[in-house]
């Protein structure tokens, strides 16, 4: 009985100390980014953006340049983001595509193992339709290779580019335009999400695990004017704009010291 008590106390103490260590080293890292939006049909064909503002070098509407921000919490693997609204399929204000409630979660390899995949969900408002549900599976190898948890304020201004995986649409070609993006920090994969029960217009999240194998970049939208189409968001470069250390709650320290005290009691009982 004494041995069992000691083992249990030791296990709890180790767990507490590991928790304190992980939390103490965790950070929230904020970024600005430049990227590309590419729409694919259900058959995987490029769907050009014919808005005049998108018809500029280097993609002339075959892709659309985008900018935005993101924040990543290394303690939870969760994050949020924004995308600067952009015109899509039209030149008047009602054709402005506006992303809402962007969230993402690190999911390892998507099957419970280690990996660099991220599951994202968002809503989109466009041409009078509100809350078009979009889910997407991305590979954040380039982001994770920079070890966000180890960043400090000294890293503010660092640029992450030219590292990571290749976007699923990297080999796409259109009208002789060079569509190669190259290795990038966060890229869309060909994985599809599973549609969540009851998901539809205005639902967020709309997609989750388990992942479904596919050969087309992006996960098909489940509702709205682009149902069946695949939205690809690729982050080509990221700049660190802020780093915030996550403080360890005092209660955690007290719990850890208390459990270590229990270990001491167990040892004294065994000695007696």
Secondary structure as GFF3:
##gff-version 3
##sequence-region A 1 272
A	DSSP	alpha_helix	2	24	.	.	.	ID=ss1
A	DSSP	beta_strand	27	40	.	.	.	ID=ss2
A	DSSP	three_ten_helix	52	54	.	.	.	ID=ss3
A	DSSP	beta_strand	64	73	.	.	.	ID=ss4
A	DSSP	beta_strand	78	83	.	.	.	ID=ss5
A	DSSP	beta_strand	86	87	.	.	.	ID=ss6
A	DSSP	three_ten_helix	93	95	.	.	.	ID=ss7
A	DSSP	beta_strand	96	108	.	.	.	ID=ss8
A	DSSP	beta_strand	117	126	.	.	.	ID=ss9
A	DSSP	beta_strand	129	139	.	.	.	ID=ss10
A	DSSP	alpha_helix	141	144	.	.	.	ID=ss11
A	DSSP	three_ten_helix	148	150	.	.	.	ID=ss12
A	DSSP	three_ten_helix	153	155	.	.	.	ID=ss13
A	DSSP	beta_strand	159	161	.	.	.	ID=ss14
A	DSSP	beta_strand	165	166	.	.	.	ID=ss15
A	DSSP	beta_strand	183	184	.	.	.	ID=ss16
A	DSSP	beta_strand	187	188	.	.	.	ID=ss17
A	DSSP	beta_strand	192	195	.	.	.	ID=ss18
A	DSSP	beta_strand	207	212	.	.	.	ID=ss19
A	DSSP	beta_strand	230	245	.	.	.	ID=ss20
A	DSSP	alpha_helix	250	271	.	.	.	ID=ss21
###
